[in-house]
Amino acid sequence: MEKIKYVICIAAVMVAVIISCKTRYTTTTTTSFKATSSAANFDRGKVLVFSVCAGCHYDRRINKFIGTQIHDVPGIAGKVFAANLTHSKSNGITDKYSDAEIRYLLKTGVARDGRFLAYMLRPNMADEDINAIITYLRSNDPPLRAADTTVGITHFTFVGKAYMNLTAKPVPYKPDVPMPAKNNKVAIGYYLVDNLGCFHCHSKKLTSLNYLNPDQTKGYLAGGIKFKEPNGGEVKASNITPDKNTGIGSYTEEQFSKAIKEGIAPEGGKLKAPMPKFALLKDEEVNAIYAYLQTVPPKNHKIE
């Protein structure tokens, strides 16, 4: 009996070691995708990069995309730092990627060196928007000009590696995704809630997100995820379903716009970080998000 227990114990340790060490995936871009630059793509790309990427990669103290530490990763799992996206030859990474590799990273979460970057996942983003993001990242806009600095090197502990490999996996590569129809306001709203990452923060847990089918995520848009504030405090993401008592069911379109673009709640209070983060969105895009949220089943979930 003791021998069986010993064998089981050894097997469990070996499995744990294998799991913790598997931190690389095969990368296959399969295409020679090349972004097309234009003034319109630059403008759209800037909006998207500031709305999607800035939360992790933008340092507001110096107004540059030099990266930041992701403080929401528990210390027991290690330390995670967002990369420098500027055109730094020593520390920047954007110029080291081909357009096809950036596209593959955004679609699957797999970097060119095989690492899986869960925060990067945007499998349902249209190629038109990926094209715009790449156009902006390739530009010489001031926030992207070379800044030869690094905020830190990502390091996962044994626990972090094991956890990542058990719970976080790349998703299938979905190329050639079209934009939603321009006359379908609700579809546009759903597309934005997906690709701006609204459902990432406003659902039940970051570890149970359904990236391919966002509306099937547990606790979809009902809030509750905790985030660390710069001062060490915590803030919980709000319920943004149209429940009138615990969600945003009583918000007017104008109040909703003011909240996500200016960070001002209907009662006059200021929203805490990471909101507001959508100041650059067009009014019609904000209105489309509002229209979509009104179609989501209301959930009575009070957030303290």
Secondary structure, 3 states (H helix, E strand, C coil): CHHHHHHHHHHHHHHHHHHHHCCCCCCCCCCCCCCCCCHHHHHHHHHHHHHHHHHHHCECCCCECCCCECCCCCHHHEECECCECCCCCCCECHHHCCHHHHHHHHHHCECCCCCECHHHCCCCCCHHHHHHHHHHHCCCCHHHCCCCCCCCCCEECHHHHHHHHHHCCCCCCCCCCCCCCCCCHHHHHHHHHHHCCHHHHCCCCHHHCCCCCHHHCCCCCCCCCEEECCCCCEEECCCCCCCCCCCCCCCCHHHHHHHHHHCECCCCCECCCCCCCCCCCCHHHHHHHHHHHCCCCCCCCCCC
